[in-house]
């Protein structure tokens, strides 16, 4: 087949992806364009070799696209798992105690929300660092120990 025919086939497949989005035609179009480029470099390649190269290139392109999509979805799922974990989002944040921690229990304002905290006994106004959480109770430690 002529390199121009492979290029035309690639262009048609890529254009079809714009009209009928499905995320696969673009990879077949790219494989056809690559086959056209390789055919232009080696003129007497033969139709069987061209078709074989196209098949391998299309399979590799689709496999690469699937691997990329899985990785992207995995990272999106990990971000989505934390979207409703308000206490988990506060881990690592520096806070100032609103009420003293007595017998390991106290309170702190973060934004406009009053949170229950657990940690070492400290007076109100002490700088603390959110180290973790147990449900909706923040676990804090001294911010001065981190320096």
C-alpha positions as CSV (number, residue, x, y, z in Angstrom):
1,X,0.0,0.0,0.0
2,X,1.1,3.5,-0.6
3,X,2.4,5.7,2.3
4,X,-0.2,8.2,1.3
5,X,-3.0,5.7,1.7
6,X,-1.8,4.8,5.1
7,X,-1.7,8.5,6.0
8,X,-5.2,9.0,4.6
9,X,-6.4,6.0,6.6
10,X,-4.8,7.5,9.7
11,X,-6.3,10.9,9.1
12,X,-9.8,9.4,8.6
13,X,-9.5,7.3,11.8
14,X,-8.4,10.3,13.8
15,X,-11.2,12.5,12.3
16,X,-13.7,9.7,13.1
17,X,-12.5,9.8,16.8
18,X,-13.6,13.5,16.9
19,X,-17.1,12.6,15.6
20,X,-17.5,9.3,17.4
21,X,-15.5,9.6,20.6
22,X,-14.6,6.2,22.0
23,X,-10.9,6.6,22.8
24,X,-9.8,3.8,20.5
25,X,-9.9,5.1,16.9
26,X,-7.3,7.7,17.6
27,X,-4.8,4.9,18.5
28,X,-5.6,3.0,15.3
29,X,-5.2,6.3,13.4
30,X,-1.8,6.9,15.0
31,X,-0.7,3.3,14.2
32,X,-1.8,3.9,10.5
33,X,0.2,7.1,10.4
34,X,3.2,5.3,11.8
35,X,2.8,2.5,9.3
36,X,2.7,5.1,6.5
37,X,5.9,6.6,7.8
38,X,7.7,3.2,7.9
39,X,6.3,2.3,4.5
40,X,7.7,5.6,3.1
41,X,11.2,4.7,4.5
42,X,11.2,1.1,3.2
43,X,9.5,1.2,-0.3
44,X,9.4,-2.5,-1.1
45,X,8.1,-3.7,2.2
46,X,5.1,-5.7,1.0
47,X,1.4,-5.5,2.0
48,X,1.6,-8.5,4.4
49,X,4.5,-6.9,6.3
50,X,2.7,-3.5,6.4
51,X,-0.5,-5.1,7.7
52,X,1.5,-7.0,10.3
53,X,3.3,-3.9,11.4
54,X,0.0,-2.0,11.6
55,X,-1.5,-4.7,13.8
56,X,1.5,-4.7,16.2
57,X,1.6,-0.9,16.3
58,X,-2.2,-0.7,16.9
59,X,-2.0,-3.3,19.7
60,X,0.9,-1.6,21.4
61,X,-0.9,1.8,21.2
62,X,-4.1,0.5,22.7
63,X,-2.2,-1.4,25.4
64,X,-0.3,1.8,26.3
65,X,-3.5,3.8,26.4
66,X,-5.1,1.2,28.7
67,X,-2.2,1.2,31.1
68,X,-2.2,5.0,31.2
69,X,-6.0,5.1,31.8
70,X,-5.6,2.6,34.7
71,X,-2.9,4.6,36.4
72,X,-4.9,7.8,36.0
73,X,-8.0,6.2,37.5
74,X,-6.0,4.7,40.4
75,X,-4.7,8.2,41.3
76,X,-8.2,9.7,41.0
77,X,-9.6,7.0,43.3
78,X,-7.1,7.7,46.0
79,X,-7.9,11.5,45.8
80,X,-11.6,10.7,45.8
81,X,-11.2,8.5,48.9
82,X,-10.0,11.5,50.9
83,X,-12.5,14.1,49.7
84,X,-15.0,13.4,52.5
85,X,-12.4,12.6,55.1
86,X,-12.3,16.1,56.7
87,X,-10.2,15.0,59.7
88,X,-7.7,13.2,57.4
89,X,-7.3,16.4,55.4
90,X,-6.0,18.2,58.5
91,X,-3.1,15.9,59.2
92,X,0.1,17.8,59.2
93,X,-1.6,21.2,59.8
94,X,-0.4,23.5,62.6
95,X,-3.2,24.5,65.0
96,X,-3.5,26.6,68.2
97,X,-5.4,25.2,71.1
98,X,-8.7,27.0,71.8
99,X,-9.2,25.2,75.1
100,X,-6.5,23.5,77.2
101,X,-5.8,19.8,76.9
102,X,-6.6,18.3,80.3
103,X,-6.3,14.5,80.9
104,X,-5.5,14.1,77.2
105,X,-8.7,15.8,76.0
106,X,-9.1,19.3,74.6
107,X,-10.6,21.4,71.7
108,X,-9.2,23.4,68.8
109,X,-10.8,25.7,66.3
110,X,-9.9,25.0,62.7
111,X,-11.6,27.5,60.5
112,X,-15.1,27.8,61.9
113,X,-15.2,24.2,63.2
114,X,-14.5,23.2,66.8
115,X,-12.7,19.9,66.9
116,X,-12.1,17.5,69.8
117,X,-8.4,16.7,70.2
118,X,-6.3,14.2,72.0
119,X,-2.7,14.8,73.1
120,X,-0.4,15.8,75.8
121,X,-1.7,18.2,78.4
122,X,-1.1,21.7,77.3
123,X,-2.6,25.2,78.1
124,X,-4.9,27.0,75.7
125,X,-3.0,28.9,73.0
126,X,-0.3,26.3,72.7
127,X,0.9,25.6,69.2
128,X,0.2,22.0,68.2
129,X,0.5,19.9,65.0
130,X,-2.2,17.5,63.9
131,X,-0.4,14.1,63.8
132,X,-3.5,11.9,62.9
133,X,-7.1,11.3,63.8
134,X,-9.3,8.7,65.4
135,X,-12.6,9.1,63.7
136,X,-13.5,12.7,64.2
137,X,-11.0,13.3,67.0
138,X,-7.7,14.9,66.0
139,X,-4.5,13.5,67.5
140,X,-2.1,16.4,68.2
141,X,1.5,16.7,69.3
142,X,3.7,19.7,70.2
143,X,4.6,21.8,67.2
144,X,7.9,22.8,69.0
145,X,9.1,19.1,68.9
146,X,9.0,19.2,65.1
147,X,11.7,21.9,64.8
